[in-house]
Amino acid sequence: MPISVHSAETLALRVLNWLVGNDELLPVFLGATGASIEDLRARAGEGEFLGSVLDFLVLDDSWVIAFCDAHSVPYEEPGRARAVLSGTSDMHWT
């Protein structure tokens, strides 16, 4: 079943909230993206920024598993949400 843009953004916000609460991973995210805490507040409503949050999460399977297990989300959902936010959800790789 396709995921809507609204659902993708909502999931990305949940991931962002999870990252903010993760003392070990938040500095890694900030360092990797160049974002500041102020950027998190200011840009949390921007689809492009939310896409970068999902891009970061899916860099490591253990992060995806930790987030998904903590929030009862299917493991493939962050990747699906990222595809929607990047506009590639209808792309087929075959």
PDB file of N, CA, C and O in Angstrom, chain B, residues numbered from 101:
ATOM      1  N   MET B 101       0.844  -1.180   0.000  1.00  0.00           N
ATOM      2  CA  MET B 101       0.000   0.000   0.000  1.00  0.00           C
ATOM      3  C   MET B 101       0.889   1.244   0.000  1.00  0.00           C
ATOM      4  O   MET B 101       1.810   1.349   0.811  1.00  0.00           O
ATOM      5  N   PRO B 102       0.619   2.178  -0.900  1.00  0.00           N
ATOM      6  CA  PRO B 102       1.440   3.390  -0.977  1.00  0.00           C
ATOM      7  C   PRO B 102       1.322   4.234   0.302  1.00  0.00           C
ATOM      8  O   PRO B 102       0.300   4.224   0.988  1.00  0.00           O
ATOM      9  N   ILE B 103       2.383   4.948   0.586  1.00  0.00           N
ATOM     10  CA  ILE B 103       2.419   5.836   1.738  1.00  0.00           C
ATOM     11  C   ILE B 103       2.217   7.267   1.228  1.00  0.00           C
ATOM     12  O   ILE B 103       2.782   7.643   0.201  1.00  0.00           O
ATOM     13  N   SER B 104       1.424   8.055   1.932  1.00  0.00           N
ATOM     14  CA  SER B 104       1.153   9.427   1.520  1.00  0.00           C
ATOM     15  C   SER B 104       2.294  10.346   1.949  1.00  0.00           C
ATOM     16  O   SER B 104       3.100   9.992   2.809  1.00  0.00           O
ATOM     17  N   VAL B 105       2.351  11.516   1.346  1.00  0.00           N
ATOM     18  CA  VAL B 105       3.359  12.508   1.726  1.00  0.00           C
ATOM     19  C   VAL B 105       3.179  12.875   3.196  1.00  0.00           C
ATOM     20  O   VAL B 105       4.157  12.995   3.934  1.00  0.00           O
ATOM     21  N   HIS B 106       1.947  13.049   3.613  1.00  0.00           N
ATOM     22  CA  HIS B 106       1.677  13.390   5.010  1.00  0.00           C
ATOM     23  C   HIS B 106       2.193  12.305   5.952  1.00  0.00           C
ATOM     24  O   HIS B 106       2.815  12.603   6.971  1.00  0.00           O
ATOM     25  N   SER B 107       1.933  11.052   5.608  1.00  0.00           N
ATOM     26  CA  SER B 107       2.413   9.938   6.438  1.00  0.00           C
ATOM     27  C   SER B 107       3.937   9.876   6.450  1.00  0.00           C
ATOM     28  O   SER B 107       4.539   9.584   7.483  1.00  0.00           O
ATOM     29  N   ALA B 108       4.561  10.148   5.309  1.00  0.00           N
ATOM     30  CA  ALA B 108       6.021  10.142   5.223  1.00  0.00           C
ATOM     31  C   ALA B 108       6.606  11.255   6.094  1.00  0.00           C
ATOM     32  O   ALA B 108       7.584  11.040   6.809  1.00  0.00           O
ATOM     33  N   GLU B 109       6.010  12.428   6.031  1.00  0.00           N
ATOM     34  CA  GLU B 109       6.484  13.539   6.850  1.00  0.00           C
ATOM     35  C   GLU B 109       6.287  13.252   8.334  1.00  0.00           C
ATOM     36  O   GLU B 109       7.151  13.567   9.152  1.00  0.00           O
ATOM     37  N   THR B 110       5.160  12.659   8.675  1.00  0.00           N
ATOM     38  CA  THR B 110       4.891  12.317  10.070  1.00  0.00           C
ATOM     39  C   THR B 110       5.910  11.310  10.582  1.00  0.00           C
ATOM     40  O   THR B 110       6.403  11.439  11.703  1.00  0.00           O
ATOM     41  N   LEU B 111       6.227  10.316   9.773  1.00  0.00           N
ATOM     42  CA  LEU B 111       7.227   9.331  10.173  1.00  0.00           C
ATOM     43  C   LEU B 111       8.586  10.006  10.347  1.00  0.00           C
ATOM     44  O   LEU B 111       9.297   9.722  11.311  1.00  0.00           O
ATOM     45  N   ALA B 112       8.948  10.886   9.434  1.00  0.00           N
ATOM     46  CA  ALA B 112      10.228  11.589   9.535  1.00  0.00           C
ATOM     47  C   ALA B 112      10.295  12.437  10.803  1.00  0.00           C
ATOM     48  O   ALA B 112      11.347  12.524  11.437  1.00  0.00           O
ATOM     49  N   LEU B 113       9.197  13.050  11.169  1.00  0.00           N
ATOM     50  CA  LEU B 113       9.159  13.814  12.421  1.00  0.00           C
ATOM     51  C   LEU B 113       9.338  12.898  13.627  1.00  0.00           C
ATOM     52  O   LEU B 113       9.992  13.269  14.602  1.00  0.00           O
ATOM     53  N   ARG B 114       8.763  11.712  13.561  1.00  0.00           N
ATOM     54  CA  ARG B 114       8.963  10.739  14.636  1.00  0.00           C
ATOM     55  C   ARG B 114      10.422  10.323  14.725  1.00  0.00           C
ATOM     56  O   ARG B 114      10.963  10.170  15.820  1.00  0.00           O
ATOM     57  N   VAL B 115      11.059  10.140  13.574  1.00  0.00           N
ATOM     58  CA  VAL B 115      12.482   9.798  13.556  1.00  0.00           C
ATOM     59  C   VAL B 115      13.300  10.956  14.136  1.00  0.00           C
ATOM     60  O   VAL B 115      14.216  10.734  14.927  1.00  0.00           O
ATOM     61  N   LEU B 116      12.973  12.178  13.748  1.00  0.00           N
ATOM     62  CA  LEU B 116      13.682  13.341  14.276  1.00  0.00           C
ATOM     63  C   LEU B 116      13.541  13.415  15.793  1.00  0.00           C
ATOM     64  O   LEU B 116      14.519  13.664  16.498  1.00  0.00           O
ATOM     65  N   ASN B 117      12.351  13.203  16.287  1.00  0.00           N
ATOM     66  CA  ASN B 117      12.117  13.198  17.734  1.00  0.00           C
ATOM     67  C   ASN B 117      12.952  12.106  18.407  1.00  0.00           C
ATOM     68  O   ASN B 117      13.528  12.325  19.473  1.00  0.00           O
ATOM     69  N   TRP B 118      13.012  10.944  17.784  1.00  0.00           N
ATOM     70  CA  TRP B 118      13.804   9.829  18.306  1.00  0.00           C
ATOM     71  C   TRP B 118      15.287  10.200  18.327  1.00  0.00           C
ATOM     72  O   TRP B 118      15.989   9.912  19.297  1.00  0.00           O
ATOM     73  N   LEU B 119      15.761  10.838  17.257  1.00  0.00           N
ATOM     74  CA  LEU B 119      17.160  11.251  17.202  1.00  0.00           C
ATOM     75  C   LEU B 119      17.488  12.266  18.290  1.00  0.00           C
ATOM     76  O   LEU B 119      18.534  12.176  18.934  1.00  0.00           O
ATOM     77  N   VAL B 120      16.599  13.226  18.494  1.00  0.00           N
ATOM     78  CA  VAL B 120      16.822  14.253  19.512  1.00  0.00           C
ATOM     79  C   VAL B 120      16.934  13.617  20.897  1.00  0.00           C
ATOM     80  O   VAL B 120      17.686  14.100  21.743  1.00  0.00           O
ATOM     81  N   GLY B 121      16.201  12.552  21.127  1.00  0.00           N
ATOM     82  CA  GLY B 121      16.247  11.861  22.410  1.00  0.00           C
ATOM     83  C   GLY B 121      17.378  10.859  22.537  1.00  0.00           C
ATOM     84  O   GLY B 121      17.520  10.218  23.578  1.00  0.00           O
ATOM     85  N   ASN B 122      18.187  10.712  21.498  1.00  0.00           N
ATOM     86  CA  ASN B 122      19.268   9.730  21.498  1.00  0.00           C
ATOM     87  C   ASN B 122      20.602  10.464  21.670  1.00  0.00           C
ATOM     88  O   ASN B 122      21.139  11.030  20.718  1.00  0.00           O
ATOM     89  N   ASP B 123      21.121  10.444  22.890  1.00  0.00           N
ATOM     90  CA  ASP B 123      22.343  11.190  23.210  1.00  0.00           C
ATOM     91  C   ASP B 123      23.561  10.745  22.417  1.00  0.00           C
ATOM     92  O   ASP B 123      24.469  11.544  22.190  1.00  0.00           O
ATOM     93  N   GLU B 124      23.600   9.501  21.997  1.00  0.00           N
ATOM     94  CA  GLU B 124      24.736   9.007  21.222  1.00  0.00           C
ATOM     95  C   GLU B 124      24.609   9.339  19.743  1.00  0.00           C
ATOM     96  O   GLU B 124      25.600   9.682  19.099  1.00  0.00           O
ATOM     97  N   LEU B 125      23.405   9.241  19.200  1.00  0.00           N
ATOM     98  CA  LEU B 125      23.204   9.391  17.762  1.00  0.00           C
ATOM     99  C   LEU B 125      22.977  10.831  17.324  1.00  0.00           C
ATOM    100  O   LEU B 125      23.321  11.186  16.197  1.00  0.00           O
ATOM    101  N   LEU B 126      22.410  11.668  18.183  1.00  0.00           N
ATOM    102  CA  LEU B 126      22.145  13.057  17.787  1.00  0.00           C
ATOM    103  C   LEU B 126      23.418  13.785  17.351  1.00  0.00           C
ATOM    104  O   LEU B 126      23.398  14.448  16.314  1.00  0.00           O
ATOM    105  N   PRO B 127      24.519  13.693  18.095  1.00  0.00           N
ATOM    106  CA  PRO B 127      25.735  14.377  17.630  1.00  0.00           C
ATOM    107  C   PRO B 127      26.242  13.847  16.282  1.00  0.00           C
ATOM    108  O   PRO B 127      26.809  14.597  15.488  1.00  0.00           O
ATOM    109  N   VAL B 128      26.034  12.567  16.035  1.00  0.00           N
ATOM    110  CA  VAL B 128      26.442  11.982  14.752  1.00  0.00           C
ATOM    111  C   VAL B 128      25.591  12.587  13.638  1.00  0.00           C
ATOM    112  O   VAL B 128      26.111  12.952  12.584  1.00  0.00           O
ATOM    113  N   PHE B 129      24.286  12.692  13.873  1.00  0.00           N
ATOM    114  CA  PHE B 129      23.382  13.302  12.889  1.00  0.00           C
ATOM    115  C   PHE B 129      23.768  14.754  12.636  1.00  0.00           C
ATOM    116  O   PHE B 129      23.872  15.177  11.485  1.00  0.00           O
ATOM    117  N   LEU B 130      23.979  15.511  13.691  1.00  0.00           N
ATOM    118  CA  LEU B 130      24.335  16.925  13.536  1.00  0.00           C
ATOM    119  C   LEU B 130      25.652  17.070  12.774  1.00  0.00           C
ATOM    120  O   LEU B 130      25.782  17.936  11.909  1.00  0.00           O
ATOM    121  N   GLY B 131      26.612  16.231  13.096  1.00  0.00           N
ATOM    122  CA  GLY B 131      27.893  16.281  12.397  1.00  0.00           C
ATOM    123  C   GLY B 131      27.788  15.882  10.938  1.00  0.00           C
ATOM    124  O   GLY B 131      28.421  16.488  10.073  1.00  0.00           O
ATOM    125  N   ALA B 132      26.994  14.869  10.667  1.00  0.00           N
ATOM    126  CA  ALA B 132      26.855  14.374   9.293  1.00  0.00           C
ATOM    127  C   ALA B 132      26.095  15.350   8.399  1.00  0.00           C
ATOM    128  O   ALA B 132      26.391  15.469   7.210  1.00  0.00           O
ATOM    129  N   THR B 133      25.121  16.042   8.972  1.00  0.00           N
ATOM    130  CA  THR B 133      24.283  16.935   8.173  1.00  0.00           C
ATOM    131  C   THR B 133      24.745  18.383   8.222  1.00  0.00           C
ATOM    132  O   THR B 133      24.377  19.184   7.363  1.00  0.00           O
ATOM    133  N   GLY B 134      25.549  18.722   9.224  1.00  0.00           N
ATOM    134  CA  GLY B 134      25.934  20.117   9.398  1.00  0.00           C
ATOM    135  C   GLY B 134      24.843  20.954  10.030  1.00  0.00           C
ATOM    136  O   GLY B 134      24.961  22.176  10.119  1.00  0.00           O
ATOM    137  N   ALA B 135      23.782  20.297  10.469  1.00  0.00           N
ATOM    138  CA  ALA B 135      22.665  21.000  11.098  1.00  0.00           C
ATOM    139  C   ALA B 135      23.005  21.339  12.544  1.00  0.00           C
ATOM    140  O   ALA B 135      23.835  20.688  13.178  1.00  0.00           O
ATOM    141  N   SER B 136      22.350  22.363  13.039  1.00  0.00           N
ATOM    142  CA  SER B 136      22.467  22.732  14.447  1.00  0.00           C
ATOM    143  C   SER B 136      21.143  22.426  15.131  1.00  0.00           C
ATOM    144  O   SER B 136      20.151  22.110  14.475  1.00  0.00           O
ATOM    145  N   ILE B 137      21.139  22.521  16.440  1.00  0.00           N
ATOM    146  CA  ILE B 137      19.884  22.333  17.192  1.00  0.00           C
ATOM    147  C   ILE B 137      18.844  23.347  16.712  1.00  0.00           C
ATOM    148  O   ILE B 137      17.665  23.016  16.588  1.00  0.00           O
ATOM    149  N   GLU B 138      19.277  24.575  16.445  1.00  0.00           N
ATOM    150  CA  GLU B 138      18.359  25.613  15.949  1.00  0.00           C
ATOM    151  C   GLU B 138      17.775  25.223  14.590  1.00  0.00           C
ATOM    152  O   GLU B 138      16.603  25.475  14.310  1.00  0.00           O
ATOM    153  N   ASP B 139      18.613  24.603  13.749  1.00  0.00           N
ATOM    154  CA  ASP B 139      18.129  24.132  12.443  1.00  0.00           C
ATOM    155  C   ASP B 139      17.033  23.086  12.617  1.00  0.00           C
ATOM    156  O   ASP B 139      16.061  23.068  11.861  1.00  0.00           O
ATOM    157  N   LEU B 140      17.189  22.219  13.608  1.00  0.00           N
ATOM    158  CA  LEU B 140      16.181  21.189  13.842  1.00  0.00           C
ATOM    159  C   LEU B 140      14.827  21.832  14.097  1.00  0.00           C
ATOM    160  O   LEU B 140      13.807  21.396  13.562  1.00  0.00           O
ATOM    161  N   ARG B 141      14.830  22.865  14.913  1.00  0.00           N
ATOM    162  CA  ARG B 141      13.569  23.560  15.224  1.00  0.00           C
ATOM    163  C   ARG B 141      13.027  24.316  14.009  1.00  0.00           C
ATOM    164  O   ARG B 141      11.837  24.258  13.700  1.00  0.00           O
ATOM    165  N   ALA B 142      13.922  25.019  13.336  1.00  0.00           N
ATOM    166  CA  ALA B 142      13.503  25.880  12.235  1.00  0.00           C
ATOM    167  C   ALA B 142      13.079  25.116  10.985  1.00  0.00           C
ATOM    168  O   ALA B 142      12.215  25.575  10.238  1.00  0.00           O
ATOM    169  N   ARG B 143      13.681  23.958  10.758  1.00  0.00           N
ATOM    170  CA  ARG B 143      13.457  23.258   9.497  1.00  0.00           C
ATOM    171  C   ARG B 143      12.631  21.982   9.615  1.00  0.00           C
ATOM    172  O   ARG B 143      12.457  21.263   8.632  1.00  0.00           O
ATOM    173  N   ALA B 144      12.127  21.701  10.800  1.00  0.00           N
ATOM    174  CA  ALA B 144      11.382  20.454  11.020  1.00  0.00           C
ATOM    175  C   ALA B 144      10.145  20.334  10.138  1.00  0.00           C
ATOM    176  O   ALA B 144       9.650  19.226   9.931  1.00  0.00           O
ATOM    177  N   GLY B 145       9.644  21.424   9.624  1.00  0.00           N
ATOM    178  CA  GLY B 145       8.464  21.373   8.766  1.00  0.00           C
ATOM    179  C   GLY B 145       8.770  21.316   7.286  1.00  0.00           C
ATOM    180  O   GLY B 145       7.853  21.310   6.465  1.00  0.00           O
ATOM    181  N   GLU B 146      10.054  21.273   6.928  1.00  0.00           N
ATOM    182  CA  GLU B 146      10.454  21.267   5.522  1.00  0.00           C
ATOM    183  C   GLU B 146      10.658  19.841   5.017  1.00  0.00           C
ATOM    184  O   GLU B 146      11.401  19.060   5.611  1.00  0.00           O
ATOM    185  N   GLY B 147       9.999  19.521   3.932  1.00  0.00           N
ATOM    186  CA  GLY B 147      10.106  18.182   3.363  1.00  0.00           C
ATOM    187  C   GLY B 147      11.533  17.788   3.031  1.00  0.00           C
ATOM    188  O   GLY B 147      11.923  16.641   3.253  1.00  0.00           O
ATOM    189  N   GLU B 148      12.320  18.718   2.504  1.00  0.00           N
ATOM    190  CA  GLU B 148      13.711  18.417   2.148  1.00  0.00           C
ATOM    191  C   GLU B 148      14.525  18.051   3.395  1.00  0.00           C
ATOM    192  O   GLU B 148      15.313  17.106   3.372  1.00  0.00           O
ATOM    193  N   PHE B 149      14.330  18.799   4.470  1.00  0.00           N
ATOM    194  CA  PHE B 149      15.043  18.494   5.710  1.00  0.00           C
ATOM    195  C   PHE B 149      14.589  17.157   6.283  1.00  0.00           C
ATOM    196  O   PHE B 149      15.406  16.358   6.740  1.00  0.00           O
ATOM    197  N   LEU B 150      13.283  16.921   6.254  1.00  0.00           N
ATOM    198  CA  LEU B 150      12.766  15.644   6.761  1.00  0.00           C
ATOM    199  C   LEU B 150      13.318  14.482   5.939  1.00  0.00           C
ATOM    200  O   LEU B 150      13.580  13.405   6.474  1.00  0.00           O
ATOM    201  N   GLY B 151      13.491  14.702   4.652  1.00  0.00           N
ATOM    202  CA  GLY B 151      14.123  13.680   3.813  1.00  0.00           C
ATOM    203  C   GLY B 151      15.537  13.388   4.265  1.00  0.00           C
ATOM    204  O   GLY B 151      15.973  12.237   4.247  1.00  0.00           O
ATOM    205  N   SER B 152      16.269  14.437   4.675  1.00  0.00           N
ATOM    206  CA  SER B 152      17.640  14.221   5.146  1.00  0.00           C
ATOM    207  C   SER B 152      17.654  13.448   6.459  1.00  0.00           C
ATOM    208  O   SER B 152      18.592  12.700   6.734  1.00  0.00           O
ATOM    209  N   VAL B 153      16.625  13.630   7.260  1.00  0.00           N
ATOM    210  CA  VAL B 153      16.505  12.857   8.508  1.00  0.00           C
ATOM    211  C   VAL B 153      16.363  11.370   8.175  1.00  0.00           C
ATOM    212  O   VAL B 153      17.007  10.520   8.791  1.00  0.00           O
ATOM    213  N   LEU B 154      15.518  11.075   7.203  1.00  0.00           N
ATOM    214  CA  LEU B 154      15.330   9.679   6.804  1.00  0.00           C
ATOM    215  C   LEU B 154      16.567   9.136   6.087  1.00  0.00           C
ATOM    216  O   LEU B 154      16.929   7.973   6.265  1.00  0.00           O
ATOM    217  N   ASP B 155      17.210   9.971   5.283  1.00  0.00           N
ATOM    218  CA  ASP B 155      18.465   9.551   4.638  1.00  0.00           C
ATOM    219  C   ASP B 155      19.471   9.108   5.683  1.00  0.00           C
ATOM    220  O   ASP B 155      20.128   8.078   5.530  1.00  0.00           O
ATOM    221  N   PHE B 156      19.585   9.887   6.742  1.00  0.00           N
ATOM    222  CA  PHE B 156      20.521   9.557   7.807  1.00  0.00           C
ATOM    223  C   PHE B 156      20.148   8.240   8.467  1.00  0.00           C
ATOM    224  O   PHE B 156      21.003   7.374   8.654  1.00  0.00           O
ATOM    225  N   LEU B 157      18.893   8.086   8.817  1.00  0.00           N
ATOM    226  CA  LEU B 157      18.458   6.871   9.515  1.00  0.00           C
ATOM    227  C   LEU B 157      18.788   5.626   8.711  1.00  0.00           C
ATOM    228  O   LEU B 157      19.290   4.645   9.260  1.00  0.00           O
ATOM    229  N   VAL B 158      18.512   5.659   7.424  1.00  0.00           N
ATOM    230  CA  VAL B 158      18.678   4.449   6.617  1.00  0.00           C
ATOM    231  C   VAL B 158      20.134   4.164   6.252  1.00  0.00           C
ATOM    232  O   VAL B 158      20.413   3.186   5.558  1.00  0.00           O
ATOM    233  N   LEU B 159      21.060   4.998   6.706  1.00  0.00           N
ATOM    234  CA  LEU B 159      22.481   4.722   6.499  1.00  0.00           C
ATOM    235  C   LEU B 159      22.948   3.477   7.240  1.00  0.00           C
ATOM    236  O   LEU B 159      23.924   2.840   6.844  1.00  0.00           O
ATOM    237  N   ASP B 160      22.253   3.137   8.307  1.00  0.00           N
ATOM    238  CA  ASP B 160      22.703   2.024   9.141  1.00  0.00           C
ATOM    239  C   ASP B 160      21.503   1.163   9.532  1.00  0.00           C
ATOM    240  O   ASP B 160      20.554   1.647  10.150  1.00  0.00           O
ATOM    241  N   ASP B 161      21.558  -0.100   9.170  1.00  0.00           N
ATOM    242  CA  ASP B 161      20.445  -1.002   9.483  1.00  0.00           C
ATOM    243  C   ASP B 161      20.146  -1.060  10.974  1.00  0.00           C
ATOM    244  O   ASP B 161      18.988  -1.192  11.370  1.00  0.00           O
ATOM    245  N   SER B 162      21.178  -0.963  11.799  1.00  0.00           N
ATOM    246  CA  SER B 162      20.942  -1.042  13.245  1.00  0.00           C
ATOM    247  C   SER B 162      20.143   0.161  13.739  1.00  0.00           C
ATOM    248  O   SER B 162      19.377   0.045  14.696  1.00  0.00           O
ATOM    249  N   TRP B 163      20.316   1.316  13.094  1.00  0.00           N
ATOM    250  CA  TRP B 163      19.526   2.493  13.474  1.00  0.00           C
ATOM    251  C   TRP B 163      18.072   2.304  13.051  1.00  0.00           C
ATOM    252  O   TRP B 163      17.152   2.633  13.799  1.00  0.00           O
ATOM    253  N   VAL B 164      17.875   1.774  11.854  1.00  0.00           N
ATOM    254  CA  VAL B 164      16.511   1.509  11.376  1.00  0.00           C
ATOM    255  C   VAL B 164      15.816   0.532  12.323  1.00  0.00           C
ATOM    256  O   VAL B 164      14.674   0.750  12.727  1.00  0.00           O
ATOM    257  N   ILE B 165      16.508  -0.533  12.667  1.00  0.00           N
ATOM    258  CA  ILE B 165      15.930  -1.548  13.555  1.00  0.00           C
ATOM    259  C   ILE B 165      15.613  -0.946  14.916  1.00  0.00           C
ATOM    260  O   ILE B 165      14.540  -1.194  15.466  1.00  0.00           O
ATOM    261  N   ALA B 166      16.533  -0.158  15.465  1.00  0.00           N
ATOM    262  CA  ALA B 166      16.309   0.447  16.786  1.00  0.00           C
ATOM    263  C   ALA B 166      15.104   1.374  16.762  1.00  0.00           C
ATOM    264  O   ALA B 166      14.263   1.320  17.659  1.00  0.00           O
ATOM    265  N   PHE B 167      15.011   2.234  15.735  1.00  0.00           N
ATOM    266  CA  PHE B 167      13.864   3.137  15.644  1.00  0.00           C
ATOM    267  C   PHE B 167      12.570   2.358  15.458  1.00  0.00           C
ATOM    268  O   PHE B 167      11.595   2.577  16.177  1.00  0.00           O
ATOM    269  N   CYS B 168      12.567   1.453  14.495  1.00  0.00           N
ATOM    270  CA  CYS B 168      11.353   0.709  14.177  1.00  0.00           C
ATOM    271  C   CYS B 168      10.883  -0.144  15.355  1.00  0.00           C
ATOM    272  O   CYS B 168       9.686  -0.209  15.636  1.00  0.00           O
ATOM    273  N   ASP B 169      11.805  -0.786  16.032  1.00  0.00           N
ATOM    274  CA  ASP B 169      11.431  -1.587  17.197  1.00  0.00           C
ATOM    275  C   ASP B 169      10.866  -0.707  18.307  1.00  0.00           C
ATOM    276  O   ASP B 169       9.913  -1.095  18.982  1.00  0.00           O
ATOM    277  N   ALA B 170      11.445   0.463  18.496  1.00  0.00           N
ATOM    278  CA  ALA B 170      10.978   1.370  19.555  1.00  0.00           C
ATOM    279  C   ALA B 170       9.607   1.953  19.260  1.00  0.00           C
ATOM    280  O   ALA B 170       8.882   2.338  20.178  1.00  0.00           O
ATOM    281  N   HIS B 171       9.246   2.021  17.975  1.00  0.00           N
ATOM    282  CA  HIS B 171       7.986   2.665  17.588  1.00  0.00           C
ATOM    283  C   HIS B 171       7.013   1.735  16.872  1.00  0.00           C
ATOM    284  O   HIS B 171       6.018   2.187  16.306  1.00  0.00           O
ATOM    285  N   SER B 172       7.299   0.448  16.896  1.00  0.00           N
ATOM    286  CA  SER B 172       6.431  -0.544  16.244  1.00  0.00           C
ATOM    287  C   SER B 172       6.127  -0.178  14.789  1.00  0.00           C
ATOM    288  O   SER B 172       4.975  -0.172  14.355  1.00  0.00           O
ATOM    289  N   VAL B 173       7.185   0.122  14.064  1.00  0.00           N
ATOM    290  CA  VAL B 173       7.081   0.493  12.654  1.00  0.00           C
ATOM    291  C   VAL B 173       7.735  -0.612  11.833  1.00  0.00           C
ATOM    292  O   VAL B 173       8.800  -1.099  12.212  1.00  0.00           O
ATOM    293  N   PRO B 174       7.132  -1.020  10.724  1.00  0.00           N
ATOM    294  CA  PRO B 174       7.773  -2.028   9.872  1.00  0.00           C
ATOM    295  C   PRO B 174       9.131  -1.517   9.375  1.00  0.00           C
ATOM    296  O   PRO B 174       9.284  -0.333   9.075  1.00  0.00           O
ATOM    297  N   TYR B 175      10.097  -2.409   9.292  1.00  0.00           N
ATOM    298  CA  TYR B 175      11.460  -2.028   8.935  1.00  0.00           C
ATOM    299  C   TYR B 175      11.571  -1.329   7.573  1.00  0.00           C
ATOM    300  O   TYR B 175      12.458  -0.498   7.377  1.00  0.00           O
ATOM    301  N   GLU B 176      10.706  -1.650   6.661  1.00  0.00           N
ATOM    302  CA  GLU B 176      10.798  -1.045   5.335  1.00  0.00           C
ATOM    303  C   GLU B 176      10.157   0.343   5.267  1.00  0.00           C
ATOM    304  O   GLU B 176      10.337   1.054   4.278  1.00  0.00           O
ATOM    305  N   GLU B 177       9.428   0.729   6.284  1.00  0.00           N
ATOM    306  CA  GLU B 177       8.679   1.990   6.249  1.00  0.00           C
ATOM    307  C   GLU B 177       9.570   3.236   6.132  1.00  0.00           C
ATOM    308  O   GLU B 177       9.223   4.125   5.355  1.00  0.00           O
ATOM    309  N   PRO B 178      10.687   3.357   6.847  1.00  0.00           N
ATOM    310  CA  PRO B 178      11.513   4.554   6.655  1.00  0.00           C
ATOM    311  C   PRO B 178      12.023   4.703   5.212  1.00  0.00           C
ATOM    312  O   PRO B 178      12.067   5.815   4.687  1.00  0.00           O
ATOM    313  N   GLY B 179      12.396   3.622   4.590  1.00  0.00           N
ATOM    314  CA  GLY B 179      12.833   3.682   3.195  1.00  0.00           C
ATOM    315  C   GLY B 179      11.709   4.080   2.262  1.00  0.00           C
ATOM    316  O   GLY B 179      11.911   4.853   1.326  1.00  0.00           O
ATOM    317  N   ARG B 180      10.537   3.557   2.515  1.00  0.00           N
ATOM    318  CA  ARG B 180       9.368   3.920   1.706  1.00  0.00           C
ATOM    319  C   ARG B 180       9.027   5.394   1.888  1.00  0.00           C
ATOM    320  O   ARG B 180       8.707   6.086   0.922  1.00  0.00           O
ATOM    321  N   ALA B 181       9.096   5.871   3.130  1.00  0.00           N
ATOM    322  CA  ALA B 181       8.812   7.283   3.404  1.00  0.00           C
ATOM    323  C   ALA B 181       9.847   8.169   2.711  1.00  0.00           C
ATOM    324  O   ALA B 181       9.504   9.215   2.161  1.00  0.00           O
ATOM    325  N   ARG B 182      11.109   7.749   2.738  1.00  0.00           N
ATOM    326  CA  ARG B 182      12.158   8.531   2.079  1.00  0.00           C
ATOM    327  C   ARG B 182      11.910   8.611   0.580  1.00  0.00           C
ATOM    328  O   ARG B 182      12.112   9.661  -0.028  1.00  0.00           O
ATOM    329  N   ALA B 183      11.479   7.525  -0.009  1.00  0.00           N
ATOM    330  CA  ALA B 183      11.191   7.532  -1.448  1.00  0.00           C
ATOM    331  C   ALA B 183      10.063   8.504  -1.777  1.00  0.00           C
ATOM    332  O   ALA B 183      10.108   9.186  -2.801  1.00  0.00           O
ATOM    333  N   VAL B 184       9.064   8.570  -0.921  1.00  0.00           N
ATOM    334  CA  VAL B 184       7.950   9.502  -1.151  1.00  0.00           C
ATOM    335  C   VAL B 184       8.445  10.942  -1.060  1.00  0.00           C
ATOM    336  O   VAL B 184       8.106  11.770  -1.905  1.00  0.00           O
ATOM    337  N   LEU B 185       9.239  11.240  -0.048  1.00  0.00           N
ATOM    338  CA  LEU B 185       9.710  12.619   0.135  1.00  0.00           C
ATOM    339  C   LEU B 185      10.686  13.041  -0.957  1.00  0.00           C
ATOM    340  O   LEU B 185      10.801  14.230  -1.255  1.00  0.00           O
ATOM    341  N   SER B 186      11.391  12.084  -1.558  1.00  0.00           N
ATOM    342  CA  SER B 186      12.329  12.435  -2.631  1.00  0.00           C
ATOM    343  C   SER B 186      11.671  12.398  -4.002  1.00  0.00           C
ATOM    344  O   SER B 186      12.281  12.777  -5.002  1.00  0.00           O
ATOM    345  N   GLY B 187      10.426  11.940  -4.045  1.00  0.00           N
ATOM    346  CA  GLY B 187       9.722  11.869  -5.317  1.00  0.00           C
ATOM    347  C   GLY B 187      10.063  10.645  -6.132  1.00  0.00           C
ATOM    348  O   GLY B 187       9.765  10.594  -7.325  1.00  0.00           O
ATOM    349  N   THR B 188      10.690   9.645  -5.504  1.00  0.00           N
ATOM    350  CA  THR B 188      11.080   8.448  -6.253  1.00  0.00           C
ATOM    351  C   THR B 188      10.251   7.229  -5.877  1.00  0.00           C
ATOM    352  O   THR B 188      10.646   6.101  -6.175  1.00  0.00           O
ATOM    353  N   SER B 189       9.117   7.433  -5.232  1.00  0.00           N
ATOM    354  CA  SER B 189       8.331   6.284  -4.771  1.00  0.00           C
ATOM    355  C   SER B 189       7.775   5.446  -5.916  1.00  0.00           C
ATOM    356  O   SER B 189       7.466   4.269  -5.727  1.00  0.00           O
ATOM    357  N   ASP B 190       7.643   6.041  -7.103  1.00  0.00           N
ATOM    358  CA  ASP B 190       7.118   5.291  -8.238  1.00  0.00           C
ATOM    359  C   ASP B 190       8.217   4.746  -9.133  1.00  0.00           C
ATOM    360  O   ASP B 190       7.931   4.141 -10.166  1.00  0.00           O
ATOM    361  N   MET B 191       9.480   4.954  -8.748  1.00  0.00           N
ATOM    362  CA  MET B 191      10.602   4.499  -9.549  1.00  0.00           C
ATOM    363  C   MET B 191      10.766   2.991  -9.377  1.00  0.00           C
ATOM    364  O   MET B 191      10.678   2.466  -8.267  1.00  0.00           O
ATOM    365  N   HIS B 192      11.001   2.317 -10.473  1.00  0.00           N
ATOM    366  CA  HIS B 192      11.223   0.880 -10.460  1.00  0.00           C
ATOM    367  C   HIS B 192      12.640   0.611 -10.944  1.00  0.00           C
ATOM    368  O   HIS B 192      13.071   1.182 -11.946  1.00  0.00           O
ATOM    369  N   TRP B 193      13.362  -0.245 -10.249  1.00  0.00           N
ATOM    370  CA  TRP B 193      14.763  -0.489 -10.533  1.00  0.00           C
ATOM    371  C   TRP B 193      14.968  -1.744 -11.367  1.00  0.00           C
ATOM    372  O   TRP B 193      16.075  -2.282 -11.399  1.00  0.00           O
ATOM    373  N   THR B 194      13.948  -2.214 -12.028  1.00  0.00           N
ATOM    374  CA  THR B 194      14.093  -3.392 -12.866  1.00  0.00           C
ATOM    375  C   THR B 194      14.089  -3.031 -14.326  1.00  0.00           C
ATOM    376  O   THR B 194      14.202  -3.910 -15.180  1.00  0.00           O
TER     377      THR B 194
END
